[in-house]
Amino acid sequence: MDVEIWTADFVNLGDGLRASWGILVDGKRVVNAAAVDELRGRYPQLPLVNKGKYLGIPFVNAHTHLDLSNFETFHGDFADFIKFVVAGREKRGLEAVRAVADSIPQNTLGDIVANDERVMDWWLRESPYDGVAYWEVLGVYPPAKEEEYLKRTKELLLRWKTLQRSSGPRLGVSPHSPYSLTPSLMRSIVEFSTAEGLPLQIHAAESPAEREYFLRRRGPLLEFFESLGLPKDIHPVGLTPIAYLSQAGALRSGASLVHGVQVDETDVSIIADSGVTVISCPRSNLNLNAGLPPYHLYLQSGVMLALGSDSLASAETLNVKDDIAALEDAGVPLRNALQAASSNGYAALGLTSPRIVAGTDAKLVEFL
């Protein structure tokens, strides 16, 4: 077996990124890890193999919709994307998940599970992946029907809690977005998830249409709701989506917000103060004409950023490495992009980051 010193621009052993470090491998397992100069001094006869930009713990895809894997990738405005997904709802479900279950590049995922209870059963009983499977909650119902829906949702979540494997994926909850739940349903499901210790993941501030709806009660989202016969006064007006979620108690520590594109400095300050992680899906945002988050503002404010691919309905692949490249193209420093895809991804899902130590299987070492 070849004994080599592997190195890269940045090395992450599970405790953060380091420059000028290396990992000594014997062809099968990790033997040691230290500064490159130290390893070369101790083992001058060994070849130094540059693996590229990154070497370390596996990347995390912190936001996916595996049940949308039978859709073609959509390009166009966000409001039209919603109609596209609603029109193709028969394509969603367990069959779509199984179609990609053996080909997802990352092993740790944050997946949104919608409608098909069989998908959550698969996640908790069979899935080979680690991470969190978030049951999606959404709907604008009259009070009596909302109470019935909430009761059924709680029953499902309590049943699924009993199916969690000690070393398998966790159960979570996803109140879909600020606009797709009534305020009462949002508050109720956040309170329940907090009481039950279930992680939260919420789509928020994804598009100009969402911001326009909340601030001024106009635009394509309002038009879409009106086409469904929904009342105009479901949500308060004059707040940003982030301010609304804050008032609803949804921005609790340990929760994650997906997208976070259309935000201002006050929104970012609210997010930073809450301790919430923002999961960026840059390729999806660009395909849906939503823009890109103000990454510099998030980083300056100390907001933790993670990365997700979103679905094949809005991004061409489920490989978060492609989103790292998109972040670089957007001007995010390489160190921050790699941190978002590695250590921050585990933190966003409430998971302990793995460690690379002597004896770690060399196949588990990620590189880019």
Residue, then its C-alpha position, 0 to 999 in steps of 0.5 A: m500500500d502507498v503511504e502518502i501525505w495528503t494536503a490541500d488548501f484547507v484541511n478540516l479534521g472536524d474542528g475547523l479549517r486549517a491551512s498548511w496542514g496534511i494527513l498521513v495515510d497508509g493507503k487504507r487508514v489515516v495514520n496521523a495529521a499535523a502541519v505539513d512542515e511537521l509531517r515532511g520533517r518526520y517523513p521526508q521520504l514520503p510523497l506529498v499529494n495535493k488533493g486540491k482545495y479541501l481535505g477533511i470531514p465529509f460535506v453536508n447537503a443541509h437542504t434537499h427535497l428528494d421527493l421532487s427528484n422526478f421533476e425537470t429543473f425549472h428556470g423562471d420566476f419563483a411564483d411560477f415555480i410554485k405553480f409548476v410544483v403544485a401542477g406536478r404533485e403526482k410526481r412526488g413521493l416515495e418513488a421519486v426518493r427511491a429513484v435517487a436514493d443510491s446516487i446522492p453524493q453526500n451522506t448527511l442530508g437535511d431533507i424535507v418530506a412532504n405529504d407522503e408518509r411512506v417517505m418518512d417511514w423510509w427515512l426512519r426505517e431504511s435510509p442509509y443516510d444520516g441527517v434530519a428528515y423534516w416533516e413539512v407542515l403547511g396549509v391555510y385552513p378554517p379554524a376547525k379544519e386547522e385544529e384537525y390537521l394539527k392534531r393529525t400532524k402531532e400524532l404522526l410526529l409522535r409515532w415517528k419519534t418512536l421509529q428513530r434509530s440510535s445511529g440513524p437520521r433524526l426526525g424534524v419539522s418544517p413549517h414550510s414558510p411564513y406565507s404558507l401557514t396561518p399565524s396560529l398554525m405556525r405558532s402551534i407547530v413551533e411550540f410543539s416542536t420545541a416541547e418535543g425537542l424536534p429540530l426546525q427548518i423553515h424556508a424564508a425570505e426566498s424571493p422578492a415576491e415573498r417580501e412584497y407580499f408581507l410588506r405591501r400585500r401585493g405581487p405575484l404571491l398574493e395573486f396566486f393566493e387569490s386564484l386559490g380563493l384564499p382570504k387576503d388578511i391571513h398574515p399581518v402586513g408591514l413586516t418583513p418575513i424575518a420580522y414576522l417569523s421572529q414575532a411568531g417565535a420561530l427563530r429559536s436557537g437551533a433552527s435553520l432558515v433556508h434561502g434568506v435571500q431577500v433580507d435587509e440589515t435589520d433582518v440580518s441583525i434579527i437572525a444573528d441575535s437569534g442564533v439561527t443558521v441560514i442554509s443557502c441554496p445559491r444555484s436554486n436561487l439563481n434558477l428561480n430569479a430570486g437573487l443571492p443572499p448578502y453573504h458579506l453581510y451575513l459573514q460580517s454579522g456572525v451568522m452561521l452559513a450552511l449549504g444545500s442543493d435544494s431539489l432537482a426541480s430547481a437545481e441541476t444536481l444534488n451535489v453540494k460541491d456544485d453549490i460551493a462553486a456557486l458561492e465562489d462565483a458569487g465572491v464568497p471566500l473559499r474558506n467560508a464556502l468550505q466551512a459552510a459545506s462542512s462543519n456548519g452543515y452538521a451544526a445546522l442540522g444539530l449534529t456533532s461534526p465527525r472527527i478524522v483521527a488515527g485509524t479513520d478509514a481513508k475512504l471517509v476523507e472528503f476532498l475537492 
